[in-house]
């Protein structure tokens, strides 16, 4: 990668990823590669909050305490996405190029790559 490509990549790299929806959030929450910075939950999601923290504890992860907010705030944080009452801000995961995924599967008996 030349200097111009590197500068362009840095210029367009997102500062934060917004993760929303119950299943997506729970998977990100228990992924040790994810740097979760903030957790926003609707005021009626206390049970889900407990479920998340039990899952993080089982995975040996420290996660930020939730901020209980209105659904209007969640709508704004997610750009109007279907959040199901839950959203988190995370540092983005590093980009992986398709060629690198293919190379990683070279010596495996079976692999599946979904795009």
GUBA-70130 format. One record per residue: residue number from 1; x, y, z of N, C-alpha, C, CB in turn; residue in three letters. Coordinates in Angstrom, 1 decimal. Glycine has a CB too. Layout:
<nodes>
+-----+--------+--------+--------+--------+---------+--------+--------+--------+--------+--------+---------+--------+-----+
!   n !  neast ! nnorth !    nup ! caeast ! canorth !   caup !  ceast ! cnorth !    cup ! cbeast ! cbnorth !   cbup ! res !
+-----+--------+--------+--------+--------+---------+--------+--------+--------+--------+--------+---------+--------+-----+
! NUM !      X !      Y !      Z !      X !       Y !      Z !      X !      Y !      Z !      X !       Y !      Z ! ALA !
...
+-----+--------+--------+--------+--------+---------+--------+--------+--------+--------+--------+---------+--------+-----+
</nodes>
This chain:
<nodes>
+-----+--------+--------+--------+--------+---------+--------+--------+--------+--------+--------+---------+--------+-----+
!   n !  neast ! nnorth !    nup ! caeast ! canorth !   caup !  ceast ! cnorth !    cup ! cbeast ! cbnorth !   cbup ! res !
+-----+--------+--------+--------+--------+---------+--------+--------+--------+--------+--------+---------+--------+-----+
!   1 !    0.9 !   -1.2 !    0.0 !    0.0 !     0.0 !    0.0 !    0.9 !    1.2 !    0.0 !   -1.0 !     0.0 !    1.2 ! UNK !
!   2 !    0.7 !    2.1 !   -1.0 !    1.5 !     3.3 !   -1.0 !    1.0 !    4.4 !   -0.1 !    1.5 !     3.9 !   -2.5 ! UNK !
!   3 !    1.7 !    5.5 !    0.1 !    1.3 !     6.5 !    1.1 !    0.0 !    7.1 !    0.7 !    2.4 !     7.6 !    1.1 ! UNK !
!   4 !   -0.3 !    7.3 !   -0.5 !   -1.6 !     7.9 !   -0.9 !   -2.8 !    7.0 !   -0.6 !   -1.6 !     8.2 !   -2.4 ! UNK !
!   5 !   -2.6 !    5.7 !   -0.8 !   -3.7 !     4.7 !   -0.5 !   -3.9 !    4.6 !    1.0 !   -3.4 !     3.3 !   -1.0 ! UNK !
!   6 !   -2.8 !    4.6 !    1.8 !   -2.8 !     4.6 !    3.2 !   -3.6 !    5.8 !    3.8 !   -1.4 !     4.4 !    3.8 ! UNK !
!   7 !   -3.2 !    7.0 !    3.3 !   -3.9 !     8.2 !    3.7 !   -5.4 !    8.1 !    3.4 !   -3.3 !     9.4 !    3.0 ! UNK !
!   8 !   -5.8 !    7.7 !    2.2 !   -7.2 !     7.6 !    1.8 !   -7.9 !    6.6 !    2.7 !   -7.3 !     7.2 !    0.4 ! UNK !
!   9 !   -7.3 !    5.5 !    3.1 !   -7.9 !     4.5 !    3.9 !   -8.1 !    5.1 !    5.3 !   -7.0 !     3.2 !    4.0 ! UNK !
!  10 !   -7.1 !    5.8 !    5.9 !   -7.2 !     6.4 !    7.2 !   -8.3 !    7.5 !    7.2 !   -5.9 !     7.0 !    7.6 ! UNK !
!  11 !   -8.4 !    8.2 !    6.1 !   -9.4 !     9.3 !    6.0 !  -10.8 !    8.8 !    6.0 !   -9.1 !    10.1 !    4.7 ! UNK !
!  12 !  -11.1 !    7.6 !    5.4 !  -12.4 !     7.1 !    5.3 !  -12.8 !    6.0 !    6.4 !  -12.6 !     6.5 !    4.0 ! UNK !
!  13 !  -11.8 !    5.7 !    7.2 !  -12.1 !     4.6 !    8.3 !  -13.0 !    5.2 !    9.3 !  -10.7 !     4.2 !    8.9 ! UNK !
!  14 !  -14.1 !    4.5 !    9.6 !  -15.0 !     5.0 !   10.6 !  -14.4 !    5.0 !   12.0 !  -16.3 !     4.2 !   10.6 ! UNK !
!  15 !  -14.8 !    6.0 !   12.8 !  -14.3 !     6.1 !   14.2 !  -15.0 !    5.2 !   15.1 !  -14.4 !     7.6 !   14.7 ! UNK !
!  16 !  -16.3 !    4.9 !   14.8 !  -17.1 !     4.0 !   15.7 !  -18.0 !    3.3 !   14.8 !  -17.8 !     4.8 !   16.7 ! UNK !
!  17 !  -18.3 !    2.1 !   15.2 !  -19.4 !     1.2 !   14.6 !  -20.6 !    1.3 !   15.5 !  -18.9 !    -0.2 !   14.3 ! UNK !
!  18 !  -21.7 !    1.4 !   15.0 !  -23.0 !     1.3 !   15.7 !  -23.5 !    0.0 !   15.5 !  -24.0 !     2.5 !   15.3 ! UNK !
!  19 !  -23.7 !   -0.8 !   16.6 !  -24.3 !    -2.1 !   16.6 !  -25.6 !   -2.1 !   17.2 !  -23.3 !    -3.2 !   17.2 ! UNK !
!  20 !  -26.6 !   -2.6 !   16.5 !  -28.0 !    -2.6 !   17.1 !  -28.7 !   -3.8 !   16.8 !  -28.7 !    -1.3 !   16.7 ! UNK !
!  21 !  -29.8 !   -4.1 !   17.6 !  -30.5 !    -5.3 !   17.4 !  -30.0 !   -6.3 !   18.5 !  -30.4 !    -5.9 !   16.0 ! UNK !
!  22 !  -30.9 !   -7.1 !   19.0 !  -30.6 !    -7.9 !   20.2 !  -29.5 !   -9.0 !   19.8 !  -31.8 !    -8.6 !   20.7 ! UNK !
!  23 !  -29.7 !   -9.7 !   18.7 !  -28.8 !   -10.8 !   18.4 !  -27.4 !  -10.2 !   18.0 !  -29.3 !   -11.6 !   17.3 ! UNK !
!  24 !  -27.4 !   -9.2 !   17.2 !  -26.1 !    -8.6 !   16.7 !  -25.4 !   -8.0 !   17.9 !  -26.4 !    -7.5 !   15.7 ! UNK !
!  25 !  -26.1 !   -7.4 !   18.8 !  -25.4 !    -6.7 !   20.0 !  -24.9 !   -7.8 !   20.9 !  -26.4 !    -5.9 !   20.7 ! UNK !
!  26 !  -25.6 !   -8.9 !   21.1 !  -25.1 !    -9.9 !   22.0 !  -23.9 !  -10.6 !   21.5 !  -26.2 !   -11.0 !   22.3 ! UNK !
!  27 !  -23.8 !  -10.8 !   20.2 !  -22.6 !   -11.4 !   19.5 !  -21.4 !  -10.5 !   19.6 !  -22.9 !   -11.7 !   18.1 ! UNK !
!  28 !  -21.7 !   -9.2 !   19.4 !  -20.6 !    -8.2 !   19.5 !  -20.1 !   -8.1 !   20.9 !  -21.0 !    -6.9 !   18.9 ! UNK !
!  29 !  -21.0 !   -8.1 !   21.8 !  -20.8 !    -7.9 !   23.3 !  -19.8 !   -9.0 !   23.8 !  -22.1 !    -8.0 !   24.1 ! UNK !
!  30 !  -20.0 !  -10.2 !   23.3 !  -19.2 !   -11.4 !   23.8 !  -18.0 !  -11.7 !   22.9 !  -20.0 !   -12.6 !   23.9 ! UNK !
!  31 !  -17.7 !  -10.8 !   21.9 !  -16.6 !   -11.0 !   21.0 !  -15.4 !  -10.2 !   21.7 !  -16.9 !   -10.4 !   19.6 ! UNK !
!  32 !  -14.3 !  -11.0 !   22.1 !  -13.2 !   -10.3 !   22.7 !  -12.5 !   -9.3 !   21.8 !  -12.2 !   -11.3 !   23.2 ! UNK !
!  33 !  -12.7 !   -9.5 !   20.5 !  -12.0 !    -8.5 !   19.5 !  -12.7 !   -7.2 !   19.5 !  -12.0 !    -9.2 !   18.1 ! UNK !
!  34 !  -13.9 !   -7.1 !   20.0 !  -14.7 !    -5.9 !   20.0 !  -14.3 !   -5.0 !   21.2 !  -16.2 !    -6.2 !   20.0 ! UNK !
!  35 !  -14.1 !   -3.7 !   20.9 !  -13.8 !    -2.7 !   22.0 !  -15.1 !   -1.9 !   22.1 !  -12.6 !    -1.7 !   21.6 ! UNK !
!  36 !  -16.0 !   -2.4 !   23.0 !  -17.3 !    -1.7 !   23.2 !  -17.1 !   -0.5 !   24.0 !  -18.4 !    -2.7 !   23.8 ! UNK !
!  37 !  -17.6 !    0.6 !   23.5 !  -17.3 !     1.9 !   24.2 !  -18.5 !    2.4 !   25.0 !  -16.9 !     2.9 !   23.3 ! UNK !
!  38 !  -19.7 !    2.2 !   24.5 !  -21.0 !     2.6 !   25.1 !  -22.1 !    1.6 !   24.8 !  -21.4 !     4.0 !   24.6 ! UNK !
!  39 !  -23.0 !    1.5 !   25.8 !  -24.1 !     0.6 !   25.6 !  -25.4 !    1.4 !   25.9 !  -24.1 !    -0.7 !   26.6 ! UNK !
!  40 !  -26.3 !    1.4 !   25.0 !  -27.6 !     2.2 !   25.2 !  -28.7 !    1.2 !   25.1 !  -27.8 !     3.3 !   24.1 ! UNK !
!  41 !  -29.6 !    1.2 !   26.2 !  -30.7 !     0.3 !   26.2 !  -32.0 !    1.1 !   26.5 !  -30.5 !    -0.8 !   27.3 ! UNK !
!  42 !  -33.1 !    0.6 !   25.9 !  -34.4 !     1.2 !   26.3 !  -34.7 !    1.0 !   27.7 !  -35.5 !     0.7 !   25.3 ! UNK !
!  43 !  -35.5 !    1.8 !   28.3 !  -35.7 !     1.8 !   29.7 !  -36.3 !    0.5 !   30.2 !  -36.6 !     2.9 !   30.1 ! UNK !
!  44 !  -37.0 !   -0.3 !   29.3 !  -37.6 !    -1.6 !   29.7 !  -36.7 !   -2.8 !   29.4 !  -38.9 !    -1.8 !   28.9 ! UNK !
!  45 !  -35.4 !   -2.6 !   29.2 !  -34.5 !    -3.6 !   28.8 !  -33.5 !   -4.1 !   30.0 !  -33.6 !    -3.2 !   27.6 ! UNK !
!  46 !  -34.0 !   -3.9 !   31.2 !  -33.1 !    -4.3 !   32.3 !  -32.8 !   -5.8 !   32.3 !  -33.8 !    -3.9 !   33.6 ! UNK !
!  47 !  -33.8 !   -6.6 !   32.0 !  -33.5 !    -8.1 !   31.9 !  -32.4 !   -8.4 !   30.9 !  -34.8 !    -8.9 !   31.6 ! UNK !
!  48 !  -32.5 !   -7.8 !   29.7 !  -31.5 !    -8.0 !   28.7 !  -30.2 !   -7.5 !   29.1 !  -31.9 !    -7.2 !   27.4 ! UNK !
!  49 !  -30.1 !   -6.4 !   29.9 !  -28.9 !    -5.9 !   30.4 !  -28.2 !   -6.9 !   31.3 !  -29.1 !    -4.6 !   31.2 ! UNK !
!  50 !  -29.0 !   -7.6 !   32.2 !  -28.5 !    -8.6 !   33.0 !  -27.9 !   -9.8 !   32.2 !  -29.5 !    -9.1 !   34.0 ! UNK !
!  51 !  -28.7 !  -10.2 !   31.2 !  -28.3 !   -11.3 !   30.3 !  -26.9 !  -10.9 !   29.6 !  -29.3 !   -11.5 !   29.2 ! UNK !
!  52 !  -26.8 !   -9.7 !   29.2 !  -25.5 !    -9.3 !   28.5 !  -24.3 !   -9.4 !   29.5 !  -25.6 !    -7.9 !   28.0 ! UNK !
!  53 !  -24.5 !   -8.9 !   30.7 !  -23.4 !    -8.9 !   31.7 !  -23.1 !  -10.3 !   32.1 !  -23.8 !    -8.0 !   32.9 ! UNK !
!  54 !  -24.0 !  -11.2 !   32.2 !  -23.7 !   -12.6 !   32.5 !  -22.9 !  -13.2 !   31.4 !  -25.0 !   -13.4 !   32.8 ! UNK !
!  55 !  -23.3 !  -12.9 !   30.2 !  -22.5 !   -13.4 !   29.0 !  -21.1 !  -12.9 !   29.0 !  -23.3 !   -13.1 !   27.7 ! UNK !
!  56 !  -20.9 !  -11.6 !   29.3 !  -19.6 !   -11.0 !   29.3 !  -18.8 !  -11.6 !   30.4 !  -19.7 !    -9.4 !   29.5 ! UNK !
!  57 !  -19.4 !  -11.8 !   31.6 !  -18.7 !   -12.4 !   32.7 !  -18.2 !  -13.8 !   32.3 !  -19.6 !   -12.4 !   34.0 ! UNK !
!  58 !  -19.1 !  -14.6 !   31.7 !  -18.7 !   -15.9 !   31.3 !  -17.6 !  -15.9 !   30.3 !  -19.9 !   -16.6 !   30.7 ! UNK !
!  59 !  -17.5 !  -14.9 !   29.5 !  -16.4 !   -14.8 !   28.5 !  -15.2 !  -14.1 !   29.0 !  -16.9 !   -14.0 !   27.3 ! UNK !
!  60 !  -15.2 !  -13.7 !   30.3 !  -14.1 !   -13.0 !   30.9 !  -13.9 !  -11.6 !   30.4 !  -12.9 !   -13.8 !   30.7 ! UNK !
!  61 !  -14.9 !  -10.9 !   30.0 !  -14.8 !    -9.6 !   29.5 !  -15.4 !   -8.5 !   30.4 !  -15.6 !    -9.5 !   28.1 ! UNK !
!  62 !  -14.7 !   -7.4 !   30.4 !  -15.2 !    -6.2 !   31.1 !  -15.9 !   -5.3 !   30.1 !  -14.1 !    -5.4 !   31.8 ! UNK !
!  63 !  -17.1 !   -4.9 !   30.4 !  -17.9 !    -4.1 !   29.5 !  -18.5 !   -2.9 !   30.2 !  -19.0 !    -4.9 !   28.8 ! UNK !
!  64 !  -18.8 !   -1.8 !   29.5 !  -19.3 !    -0.6 !   30.1 !  -20.7 !   -0.8 !   30.7 !  -19.3 !     0.6 !   29.2 ! UNK !
!  65 !  -21.1 !   -0.1 !   31.7 !  -22.4 !    -0.1 !   32.3 !  -23.4 !    0.5 !   31.3 !  -22.5 !     0.6 !   33.6 ! UNK !
!  66 !  -24.6 !    0.0 !   31.2 !  -25.6 !     0.6 !   30.2 !  -26.1 !    2.0 !   30.6 !  -26.7 !    -0.4 !   30.1 ! UNK !
!  67 !  -26.4 !    2.7 !   29.6 !  -27.1 !     4.0 !   29.8 !  -28.6 !    3.7 !   29.3 !  -26.5 !     5.1 !   28.9 ! UNK !
!  68 !  -29.5 !    3.8 !   30.2 !  -30.9 !     3.6 !   29.9 !  -31.5 !    4.9 !   29.3 !  -31.7 !     3.1 !   31.1 ! UNK !
!  69 !  -32.0 !    4.8 !   28.1 !  -32.4 !     6.0 !   27.3 !  -33.8 !    5.7 !   26.7 !  -31.4 !     6.3 !   26.2 ! UNK !
!  70 !  -34.4 !    6.7 !   26.2 !  -35.7 !     6.6 !   25.5 !  -35.5 !    6.0 !   24.1 !  -36.4 !     8.0 !   25.4 ! UNK !
!  71 !  -36.6 !    5.4 !   23.6 !  -36.5 !     4.9 !   22.2 !  -36.2 !    6.0 !   21.2 !  -37.8 !     4.2 !   21.9 ! UNK !
!  72 !  -36.6 !    7.2 !   21.5 !  -36.3 !     8.3 !   20.6 !  -34.7 !    8.5 !   20.5 !  -36.9 !     9.6 !   21.1 ! UNK !
!  73 !  -34.1 !    8.4 !   21.6 !  -32.6 !     8.5 !   21.6 !  -32.0 !    7.3 !   20.8 !  -32.1 !     8.5 !   23.1 ! UNK !
!  74 !  -32.5 !    6.1 !   21.1 !  -32.0 !     5.0 !   20.3 !  -32.2 !    5.1 !   18.8 !  -32.7 !     3.7 !   20.8 ! UNK !
!  75 !  -33.4 !    5.7 !   18.4 !  -33.7 !     5.9 !   17.0 !  -32.6 !    6.8 !   16.4 !  -35.1 !     6.5 !   16.8 ! UNK !
!  76 !  -32.2 !    7.9 !   17.2 !  -31.2 !     8.8 !   16.7 !  -29.8 !    8.2 !   16.6 !  -31.2 !    10.1 !   17.6 ! UNK !
!  77 !  -29.5 !    7.4 !   17.6 !  -28.2 !     6.7 !   17.7 !  -28.0 !    5.7 !   16.5 !  -28.0 !     6.0 !   19.0 ! UNK !
!  78 !  -29.1 !    5.1 !   16.1 !  -29.0 !     4.1 !   15.1 !  -29.5 !    4.6 !   13.7 !  -29.9 !     2.9 !   15.5 ! UNK !
!  79 !  -29.7 !    5.8 !   13.6 !  -30.1 !     6.4 !   12.3 !  -31.5 !    5.9 !   11.9 !  -29.1 !     6.1 !   11.3 ! UNK !
!  80 !  -32.3 !    5.5 !   12.8 !  -33.7 !     5.0 !   12.5 !  -33.7 !    3.5 !   12.2 !  -34.2 !     5.7 !   11.3 ! UNK !
!  81 !  -32.6 !    2.8 !   12.5 !  -32.6 !     1.4 !   12.3 !  -33.4 !    0.6 !   13.3 !  -31.1 !     0.8 !   12.4 ! UNK !
!  82 !  -33.7 !   -0.6 !   13.0 !  -34.5 !    -1.5 !   13.9 !  -33.7 !   -2.0 !   15.0 !  -35.2 !    -2.7 !   13.1 ! UNK !
!  83 !  -33.6 !   -1.2 !   16.1 !  -32.7 !    -1.5 !   17.2 !  -33.3 !   -2.4 !   18.2 !  -32.3 !    -0.2 !   17.8 ! UNK !
!  84 !  -34.5 !   -2.7 !   18.3 !  -35.2 !    -3.6 !   19.3 !  -34.9 !   -3.1 !   20.7 !  -34.7 !    -5.0 !   19.1 ! UNK !
!  85 !  -34.6 !   -1.9 !   20.9 !  -34.3 !    -1.3 !   22.2 !  -32.9 !   -1.5 !   22.7 !  -35.2 !    -2.0 !   23.2 ! UNK !
!  86 !  -32.0 !   -1.8 !   21.8 !  -30.6 !    -2.0 !   22.2 !  -29.6 !   -1.5 !   21.2 !  -30.3 !    -3.4 !   22.6 ! UNK !
!  87 !  -28.6 !   -0.8 !   21.6 !  -27.5 !    -0.3 !   20.7 !  -26.2 !   -0.2 !   21.4 !  -27.9 !     1.0 !   20.0 ! UNK !
!  88 !  -25.1 !   -0.3 !   20.7 !  -23.8 !    -0.1 !   21.3 !  -22.9 !    0.6 !   20.3 !  -23.2 !    -1.4 !   21.8 ! UNK !
!  89 !  -21.9 !    1.4 !   20.9 !  -20.9 !     2.0 !   20.1 !  -19.6 !    1.2 !   20.3 !  -20.7 !     3.5 !   20.4 ! UNK !
!  90 !  -18.9 !    0.9 !   19.2 !  -17.7 !     0.1 !   19.3 !  -16.7 !    0.6 !   18.4 !  -18.0 !    -1.4 !   19.0 ! UNK !
!  91 !  -15.4 !    0.4 !   18.7 !  -14.4 !     0.7 !   17.7 !  -14.6 !   -0.3 !   16.6 !  -12.9 !     0.6 !   18.4 ! UNK !
!  92 !  -14.4 !    0.1 !   15.4 !  -14.6 !    -0.8 !   14.3 !  -13.5 !   -1.9 !   14.3 !  -14.5 !    -0.1 !   12.9 ! UNK !
!  93 !  -13.9 !   -3.1 !   13.8 !  -13.0 !    -4.2 !   13.6 !  -12.1 !   -3.9 !   12.5 !  -13.7 !    -5.6 !   13.5 ! UNK !
!  94 !  -10.9 !   -4.4 !   12.4 !  -10.0 !    -4.2 !   11.3 !  -10.6 !   -4.8 !   10.0 !   -8.6 !    -4.8 !   11.5 ! UNK !
!  95 !  -10.4 !   -4.1 !    8.9 !  -10.9 !    -4.6 !    7.6 !  -10.1 !   -5.9 !    7.3 !  -10.7 !    -3.6 !    6.5 ! UNK !
!  96 !  -10.8 !   -6.8 !    6.6 !  -10.2 !    -8.1 !    6.2 !  -10.5 !   -8.1 !    4.7 !  -10.7 !    -9.3 !    6.9 ! UNK !
!  97 !   -9.5 !   -8.4 !    3.9 !   -9.6 !    -8.5 !    2.5 !  -10.0 !   -9.9 !    2.1 !   -8.3 !    -8.0 !    1.7 ! UNK !
!  98 !  -10.8 !  -10.0 !    1.0 !  -11.3 !   -11.3 !    0.6 !  -10.1 !  -12.3 !    0.3 !  -12.1 !   -11.2 !   -0.7 ! UNK !
!  99 !   -9.0 !  -11.8 !   -0.3 !   -7.9 !   -12.6 !   -0.6 !   -7.3 !  -13.2 !    0.7 !   -6.8 !   -11.8 !   -1.3 ! UNK !
! 100 !   -7.3 !  -12.4 !    1.8 !   -6.8 !   -12.9 !    3.1 !   -7.6 !  -14.0 !    3.7 !   -6.6 !   -11.7 !    4.1 ! UNK !
! 101 !   -9.0 !  -13.9 !    3.5 !   -9.9 !   -14.9 !    4.0 !   -9.6 !  -16.2 !    3.2 !  -11.3 !   -14.5 !    3.8 ! UNK !
! 102 !   -9.4 !  -16.1 !    1.9 !   -9.2 !   -17.3 !    1.0 !   -7.9 !  -17.9 !    1.4 !   -9.2 !   -16.9 !   -0.5 ! UNK !
! 103 !   -6.9 !  -17.2 !    1.7 !   -5.6 !   -17.7 !    2.1 !   -5.7 !  -18.5 !    3.4 !   -4.5 !   -16.6 !    2.2 ! UNK !
! 104 !   -6.5 !  -17.9 !    4.3 !   -6.6 !   -18.6 !    5.6 !   -7.3 !  -20.0 !    5.5 !   -7.5 !   -17.7 !    6.6 ! UNK !
! 105 !   -8.1 !  -20.2 !    4.5 !   -8.8 !   -21.5 !    4.3 !   -8.0 !  -22.5 !    3.5 !  -10.1 !   -21.2 !    3.6 ! UNK !
! 106 !   -6.8 !  -22.1 !    3.0 !   -6.1 !   -22.9 !    2.0 !   -5.8 !  -24.3 !    2.5 !   -4.8 !   -22.2 !    1.7 ! UNK !
! 107 !   -5.5 !  -24.5 !    3.8 !   -5.1 !   -25.8 !    4.3 !   -6.2 !  -26.5 !    5.1 !   -3.8 !   -25.7 !    5.1 ! UNK !
! 108 !   -7.4 !  -25.9 !    5.1 !   -8.5 !   -26.5 !    5.8 !   -9.2 !  -27.5 !    4.9 !   -9.5 !   -25.4 !    6.4 ! UNK !
! 109 !   -9.7 !  -28.5 !    5.5 !  -10.4 !   -29.5 !    4.7 !  -11.7 !  -28.9 !    4.1 !  -10.8 !   -30.8 !    5.5 ! UNK !
! 110 !  -12.5 !  -28.2 !    4.9 !  -13.7 !   -27.5 !    4.5 !  -13.7 !  -26.1 !    5.0 !  -15.0 !   -28.3 !    5.0 ! UNK !
! 111 !  -14.3 !  -25.2 !    4.2 !  -14.4 !   -23.8 !    4.6 !  -15.7 !  -23.3 !    4.0 !  -13.2 !   -23.0 !    4.2 ! UNK !
! 112 !  -16.2 !  -22.2 !    4.6 !  -17.4 !   -21.5 !    4.1 !  -17.2 !  -20.1 !    4.3 !  -18.7 !   -22.0 !    4.8 ! UNK !
! 113 !  -17.3 !  -19.3 !    3.2 !  -17.1 !   -17.9 !    3.2 !  -18.4 !  -17.3 !    2.7 !  -15.9 !   -17.3 !    2.4 ! UNK !
! 114 !  -19.1 !  -16.5 !    3.5 !  -20.3 !   -15.8 !    3.1 !  -20.1 !  -14.4 !    2.9 !  -21.5 !   -16.1 !    4.1 ! UNK !
! 115 !  -20.6 !  -13.8 !    1.8 !  -20.5 !   -12.4 !    1.6 !  -21.8 !  -11.8 !    1.4 !  -19.6 !   -12.1 !    0.3 ! UNK !
+-----+--------+--------+--------+--------+---------+--------+--------+--------+--------+--------+---------+--------+-----+
</nodes>
